[in-house]
Amino acid sequence: MSPRLQVLLKLLLGTVVIAGCEGRNQGLMEVSNINSPAIFISEASSSNSIFEDEDGDTSDWFELYNPSESSIQLIGWSVTDDISEPGKWVFPDTTIEPGEYLLLWASGKDKILHTNFKLSSKGEALSLFDAQGNWIDFLDLDGLLSDKSIGRSLSDKSKVVFYNSPSPGYQNSSKEFEGIISSNIIFSHDGGIFDDDSVSLTGAGPLEIIRYTLDATVPNPSSEVYSIPVEVNKNTVIRASIFRDKFIPSRPATRTYVNSHMHELPIVTLVTDPQNIFDEVSGIYTDPNFLEDLETEIHFSFYEPTGELGIAMDAGVKIYGGYSRKLPQKSMAIYARGRYGYSELEYPLFPSLDYQSFQSIVLRNTGNDWLRANMRDVVATSLMDGSGLETQAFRPAAVYLNGEYWGFYNIREKISEHFLDDKINVKKSKINLLELDGDVIQGSNEDYFDLIEFITNNS
């Protein structure tokens, strides 16, 4: 019988048993190891931004564990994320020693200890086969959040549990969770300009509770339990998460409520733990950190002049610019990244453009024009509209940071390989993007220096 038919037959016979759970995040799972294997898939993460491979990339990963007292040769073994293709990635000449946790990167790089596929953050399953094509083990990765992992319980290898603190290549954490909260916070008002007296929070399911903060920090198990509507009598930031015993809490939901009617512009609200911005050691806004390439998490919301919420998402933020980094009101770059839950900012921020997906944008303080005209940069750019050259779209906005008015900014497209791909429809892999004296932002500077050398030698 072929390995593929063998796999399909075992699926039909129900060799993998999922017991006692309503959905992937709603209870503990039990998995019968398919052939009582000497080795098994111990832990995996399908959305990793913490651990780096030897190339400095934060690839997806999984690990195998050998609980036996014998070394096992893995040459000819295979692993797949597609059950209809058992031999998708075949192990090289590798040995896993007794008691060893073998870390494998699902990077798509197809080299030693790197598979030829990546893991989908939306959920899929890993299957392990031996050299004879026998189906050895199976692990379902559905329902993971960024930088969380799923794996086998230390106390009972038949149970699949979740981990808040992944441990690739090492023994699984003793701090285990039965699931990840999938319920979502619902605010009675979406934020922005606010005229009412209070905000109600709903969304918790059975056995779940809502905890919230008003100081821009992420809720934790000690935060205030929601029981009555939250009073709003000034600019207020509400961050809330859903908790349940032995479960990883939901992502924090965030809204800013502004008791002001002085704006006719769009409103941008930014929220992050104050330490991420102003801490003297690690805050990206403090001296000398604002000169470094530091990134922290931030919640970004955009409100149209009508008050309608356009988009609300978690993202990354860096201080942006050159000399203007030293100004009290600093420019900031906002990055959509999978680790924060969104790989793109999907909203028509700039109505004049024929596309509405962005990997990054800039909240620009107008640079050297700060506290002067505050418009020269965008006016100069606009003069080239229709010229055939690539120009950055812009939109002025009023910005609030952790509920405090942070001033007037211009929302700008950020120049990058993604920007050029959107503008001129060229593959990002073909773009060489340089700055200053040929420093590489994207691609290579080899052709640039060849051009400089040619001009130098022929002028």
C-alpha positions in Angstrom: 0.0 0.0 0.0 1.4 3.4 -0.9 2.2 5.9 1.9 -0.5 8.3 0.6 -3.2 5.6 0.7 -2.0 4.5 4.1 -2.4 8.0 5.4 -5.9 8.4 4.0 -6.9 5.1 5.4 -5.7 6.0 8.9 -7.6 9.3 8.6 -10.8 7.5 7.7 -10.3 5.1 10.6 -9.8 8.0 13.0 -6.4 7.2 14.3 -6.1 10.8 15.5 -8.6 11.4 18.3 -9.7 14.8 19.4 -11.7 14.6 22.6 -13.7 16.9 24.7 -13.4 20.3 23.0 -15.7 22.7 21.1 -13.3 24.2 18.7 -9.6 24.4 18.8 -9.4 27.1 21.5 -12.1 25.8 23.8 -10.6 22.9 25.6 -7.8 20.4 26.1 -7.1 18.0 23.2 -6.0 14.4 23.4 -4.0 13.0 20.5 -3.3 9.3 20.0 0.2 8.9 18.7 -0.3 7.1 15.4 2.3 4.4 15.7 3.4 4.9 19.4 6.5 6.5 18.0 9.9 6.6 19.6 10.1 10.2 18.6 7.3 12.8 18.3 6.5 16.4 17.4 7.0 18.1 20.8 6.2 21.8 20.2 5.6 24.2 17.3 5.0 27.8 16.5 3.4 29.1 13.3 3.9 32.8 13.9 7.3 33.6 15.5 8.9 37.0 15.9 11.2 36.2 18.9 13.6 33.4 18.0 16.1 33.8 15.2 17.6 31.1 12.9 21.3 31.2 11.8 20.4 33.8 9.1 18.9 36.2 11.6 15.3 35.4 10.4 12.4 34.8 12.7 11.1 31.8 10.9 8.3 29.4 11.9 9.6 26.4 13.8 8.8 23.0 15.4 10.8 20.5 17.3 11.1 16.7 17.6 11.8 14.9 20.9 13.4 11.5 21.3 12.3 10.1 24.7 13.9 6.7 24.1 17.3 5.5 25.3 18.6 5.0 21.7 19.9 7.3 18.9 17.6 7.4 15.9 18.7 8.0 12.4 16.3 10.4 10.6 17.7 10.0 7.0 14.8 9.3 4.7 12.2 10.4 7.2 9.9 13.2 6.1 7.6 15.9 7.4 4.8 17.7 5.7 2.1 20.4 6.2 0.0 18.7 3.5 -1.3 15.3 4.4 -1.8 14.4 0.7 2.0 14.9 0.2 3.7 12.8 2.9 7.2 13.2 1.5 7.1 17.0 1.1 10.4 17.6 3.0 12.9 14.7 3.5 15.4 14.8 6.4 19.1 14.8 5.5 21.5 12.5 7.3 20.6 13.6 10.8 20.6 11.8 14.1 18.4 12.6 17.1 20.1 11.5 20.4 18.3 10.1 23.4 16.5 12.9 25.3 17.3 15.4 22.6 15.0 18.1 21.4 15.8 18.7 17.7 14.8 22.2 16.4 13.6 22.5 12.8 12.8 25.7 11.0 9.8 25.8 8.8 11.4 28.6 6.8 10.9 27.5 3.2 14.7 27.7 2.7 15.0 23.9 2.0 18.4 23.3 3.6 19.8 21.4 6.6 17.2 21.6 9.4 15.1 24.0 7.3 12.0 22.7 5.6 10.9 23.7 2.1 7.6 25.0 3.4 6.4 27.5 5.9 3.6 27.2 8.5 0.4 29.2 8.0 -0.5 31.5 10.9 -4.1 30.7 10.1 -3.6 27.1 11.2 -2.6 23.8 9.6 -1.2 20.4 10.7 2.2 18.8 10.8 2.7 15.1 10.0 5.8 13.1 10.6 6.7 9.9 8.5 9.5 7.4 8.9 11.8 6.2 6.1 9.4 3.5 5.1 6.6 6.0 4.7 4.8 5.0 7.9 2.8 7.8 9.5 4.5 8.4 12.9 3.0 11.5 14.4 0.6 14.4 13.9 0.2 17.9 15.5 -2.6 20.3 14.7 -1.5 24.0 14.8 -4.9 25.6 14.6 -5.7 28.6 16.8 -2.2 30.0 17.6 -1.5 33.6 18.3 1.8 35.3 17.4 4.7 34.1 19.6 2.7 31.4 21.3 3.3 27.7 20.8 1.4 24.4 20.9 2.9 21.1 22.0 2.8 18.0 24.1 2.2 18.2 27.9 5.2 17.3 30.0 3.0 15.2 32.3 1.0 13.4 29.6 2.3 13.2 26.1 -1.1 12.3 24.7 -2.4 15.8 25.7 -1.8 18.8 23.5 -1.5 22.1 25.4 -0.6 25.7 24.7 2.4 27.7 25.8 2.7 31.4 26.5 6.5 31.1 26.7 7.8 28.9 23.8 11.0 27.0 24.2 12.3 25.9 20.8 15.0 23.2 21.0 14.5 22.7 24.8 12.1 21.0 27.2 8.6 22.3 27.0 7.6 24.8 29.7 5.8 23.5 32.8 3.4 26.4 32.6 0.7 24.9 30.4 -2.6 26.3 29.1 -5.6 24.4 28.0 -6.4 26.8 25.2 -6.3 30.4 23.9 -9.3 32.7 24.3 -10.9 33.2 21.0 -13.7 35.6 22.2 -13.4 39.2 21.2 -14.1 42.4 23.2 -17.0 44.5 21.9 -17.0 48.2 22.8 -20.4 50.0 23.0 -18.7 52.9 21.1 -15.8 52.6 18.6 -13.8 55.5 20.1 -12.7 58.8 18.6 -14.8 61.9 19.3 -17.1 60.9 22.3 -20.1 62.7 23.8 -21.5 60.0 26.2 -20.7 59.4 29.8 -19.6 55.8 29.8 -18.6 52.8 27.7 -19.8 49.2 28.0 -17.7 46.1 27.3 -19.1 42.8 26.2 -17.9 39.6 24.4 -16.9 37.3 27.3 -18.3 33.8 27.0 -19.1 31.2 29.7 -16.4 31.0 32.4 -14.7 34.1 31.0 -14.2 37.5 32.5 -13.1 40.9 31.1 -10.3 42.8 32.7 -9.3 46.3 31.7 -6.9 49.2 32.2 -7.1 52.9 31.9 -3.4 53.7 31.9 -2.5 52.3 28.4 -0.9 49.2 29.8 -1.9 45.7 28.6 -4.4 44.0 31.0 -3.0 41.2 33.1 -4.6 38.8 35.6 -4.4 41.5 38.3 -6.2 44.2 36.3 -9.6 45.5 37.2 -12.5 43.1 36.5 -15.2 44.7 34.4 -18.6 44.7 36.1 -20.2 48.1 35.3 -19.8 50.6 32.3 -16.5 52.5 32.4 -17.0 56.2 33.2 -15.6 58.6 30.5 -15.4 62.2 31.6 -12.1 63.2 29.9 -9.8 61.8 27.2 -9.7 58.1 28.1 -7.9 55.0 26.8 -9.5 51.7 27.5 -7.6 48.4 27.0 -9.4 45.2 27.7 -8.8 41.4 27.4 -10.8 38.3 28.1 -9.5 35.9 30.7 -10.3 32.4 31.8 -8.6 30.1 34.2 -5.9 28.0 32.6 -6.3 29.8 29.2 -4.0 32.3 27.5 -6.0 35.6 27.4 -7.3 37.2 24.3 -5.4 39.9 22.5 -5.9 43.3 24.1 -8.6 45.4 22.5 -8.0 49.1 22.6 -10.0 52.3 22.1 -9.3 56.0 22.7 -12.2 58.3 23.6 -11.6 62.0 22.9 -13.7 64.7 24.6 -12.9 67.4 22.1 -14.7 68.8 19.0 -11.9 71.1 17.8 -10.8 68.9 14.9 -12.1 68.9 11.3 -9.3 66.6 10.3 -9.1 62.9 10.5 -8.0 61.6 13.9 -5.2 59.1 14.6 -5.0 57.5 18.0 -1.9 55.7 19.2 -1.8 53.5 22.3 1.1 51.6 23.9 2.4 50.9 27.4 4.0 54.2 28.4 7.3 52.4 29.2 7.6 51.5 25.6 7.8 55.2 24.7 9.1 57.1 27.7 11.2 54.6 29.8 14.7 56.1 30.3 16.3 52.8 29.5 14.1 51.2 26.8 11.7 53.9 25.6 12.0 54.7 21.9 11.2 58.4 22.5 14.0 59.0 25.0 17.5 60.2 24.4 19.6 58.5 23.0 17.2 55.8 22.0 15.3 57.9 19.5 18.5 57.8 17.3 18.4 54.0 17.2 16.5 51.6 15.0 14.2 50.4 17.8 10.7 49.1 17.4 7.9 48.5 19.9 4.2 47.5 19.7 1.5 50.1 19.3 -2.2 50.2 18.7 -3.2 52.4 15.6 -6.7 53.7 15.0 -7.8 56.0 12.2 -11.0 58.0 12.3 -12.5 59.8 9.3 -13.6 63.5 9.8 -17.2 62.2 10.1 -16.1 60.3 13.3 -16.4 56.9 11.6 -13.7 54.4 12.6 -11.8 53.5 9.5 -9.3 50.9 10.9 -8.1 49.8 14.3 -5.1 47.4 14.5 -2.0 46.4 16.5 1.2 47.3 14.7 4.9 48.2 15.3 6.3 51.7 15.6 9.7 53.2 15.2 11.0 56.8 15.5 11.5 58.1 11.9 13.6 60.7 10.2 17.0 62.3 10.4 17.6 65.5 12.2 13.9 65.8 13.1 14.3 62.9 15.5 15.6 65.4 18.0 12.5 67.5 17.9 10.0 67.2 20.8 7.3 66.1 18.4 8.9 63.2 16.5 7.9 61.5 13.3 6.9 57.9 13.6 6.8 55.0 11.2 3.9 52.5 11.6 4.5 48.9 10.5 2.0 46.1 9.8 3.6 42.8 10.7 2.2 39.3 11.2 3.6 39.2 14.8 1.1 41.9 15.7 -1.8 40.2 14.0 -1.9 42.1 10.8 0.5 41.7 7.8 -1.0 44.7 6.0 -2.8 48.0 6.8 -5.9 47.4 4.7 -7.8 50.7 4.4 -8.0 53.6 1.9 -6.1 56.1 3.9 -5.4 58.0 0.8 -8.6 58.3 -1.3 -6.7 59.5 -4.4 -4.8 56.2 -4.7 -6.0 53.2 -6.7 -4.7 50.8 -4.0 -5.4 50.5 -0.3 -3.0 48.0 1.2 0.2 49.3 3.0 3.0 47.5 4.8 4.1 50.7 6.4 3.2 54.4 6.7 4.8 57.5 8.3 3.3 60.0 10.7 5.5 62.9 9.7 6.1 66.0 11.8 6.9 68.0 8.6 10.7 67.7 9.3 12.6 71.0 9.0 9.4 72.8 8.5 8.2 71.9 12.0 6.5 74.9 13.8 6.9 77.0 10.6 4.6 76.5 7.7 4.1 72.8 8.4 3.2 72.3 4.8 6.2 72.8 2.5 7.1 69.1 2.2 3.7 68.0 1.1 3.2 71.0 -1.2 6.6 70.3 -2.9 5.7 66.7 -3.4 2.2 67.5 -4.7 3.8 69.7 -7.5 5.1 66.5 -9.1 1.7 64.7 -9.2 0.9 63.6 -12.7 4.6 64.0 -13.8 5.1 60.3 -14.2 7.4 60.2 -11.2 6.6 58.3 -8.0 5.3 60.6 -5.3 4.2 60.0 -1.7 0.5 60.4 -1.0 -0.3 62.4 2.2 -3.2 63.2 4.4 -3.1 65.6 7.4 -4.4 64.4 10.7 -4.7 65.2 14.4 -2.8 62.6 16.5 -3.4 61.4 20.0 -0.8 59.4 22.0 -2.2 57.5 25.0 -5.1 59.9 25.1 -3.0 63.0 25.0 -3.1 65.4 22.0 0.2 64.9 20.3 -0.2 67.5 17.5 -0.6 67.9 13.8 1.0 65.3 11.6 0.9 64.4 7.9 0.2 60.7 7.2 2.6 59.7 4.4 3.3 56.7 2.3 6.6 55.3 3.4 9.3 54.8 0.7 10.3 51.2 0.6 10.3 48.2 -1.8 6.6 47.8 -1.1 5.9 51.5 -2.0 7.7 51.0 -5.4 6.0 47.7 -6.0 2.6 49.5 -5.5 3.6 52.4 -7.7 5.3 50.8 -10.7 4.3 47.1 -10.4 7.8 45.7 -10.1 8.7 42.6 -8.2 10.2 43.5 -4.8 13.0 41.0 -5.4 14.2 43.1 -8.4 14.4 46.4 -6.5 17.7 47.9 -5.3 16.9 50.6 -2.8 19.8 52.6 -1.4 20.4 55.7 0.7 23.2 58.1 1.6 26.5 56.8 0.1 25.0 53.6 -1.3 23.9 52.0 2.0 21.5 49.1 1.3 17.9 49.3 2.4 16.7 46.6 0.0 18.5 44.5 -2.6 22.2 45.1 -3.5 24.4 48.1 -4.1 26.7 46.2 -6.5 25.3 47.8 -9.7 25.4 51.2 -8.1 29.1 51.0 -7.3 29.8 49.6 -10.8 28.1 52.7 -12.2 30.1 55.0 -10.0 33.4 53.2 -10.9 32.5 53.5 -14.6 31.8 57.2 -14.4 35.0 57.8 -12.4 37.2 55.9 -14.9 35.6 57.4 -18.0 35.1 61.1 -17.1 
